[in-house]
């Protein structure tokens, strides 16, 4: 793809975006940036969400650190002067509602005069469709459709990881509870069908535990005692820096890391599925 070619892309808000040439200097929300890095497009810089601090969360970095990608801090408090100095051609964010970018105020991109792409990571799309959309964006930005970076995985690698997980789930009778610790007295319990990757796990045969009725579309917020009452055999434990470890009776339950902001790339999900397959295997 020539840099002199015009560029166009319709994002998941339905916004039709364009530029006189293919964007080369990409700034992205860290989750989107890590996915693009896997897919063969290395961002100039990435920014975080309201959960993030001034240092890039190791759970979210993927291949960004090894690619020496600059981290700018949380998106809502970005220094616009610094952003302008980086001369972005395009900004890539995610959207959970199909309407608004998640981690950056759209007005920032408007003031910079650059297009802002927002791709869905919410449950209106299934995980395969989410991965396809990020792949399409990467190709539009100049990546080869068969791009191989050191961290990359082919679609065949992802299928193999899914097959391994399907086999492990069929052999395991463990109930799996996904959660995010919010302190010593509070925990967020994930509603499986509200998360594309958790919904995909159920399609692959993993027995996800539903936390039951109550407020919250994606999470049921409760105390740790409520989590223990669900008697999970395995906990998918939020590995992000702001999440806290299990407390009380749940501290002895088997667990495996889960990043609710896993980069939407075949490589990242192949790793997650393989790790979960190993965690489901019988011990002893």
Secondary structure, DSSP 8 states (H G I E B T S, - for coil): --TTS-EEEE-TT--EEEESS---SEEEEHHHHHHHHHTT---SEEEE-TT--SS--TTT-TTTTTTT-EEEEEGGG--HHHHHHTT-SEEEEEESSSSS-SSS-HHHHHHHT-EEEEEE-STTS-HHHHHHHHHHHHHHTT--TT---TT---HHHHHHHHHHHHHHHHH---EEEEEEE-STT-EEEE-GGGSHHHHHHHHTT-EE----SSS-SSEEEE-HHHHHHT--SEEEEE-STT-B---GGGGGS-EEEE-TT--SSHHHHHHHHHHHHHHHS---
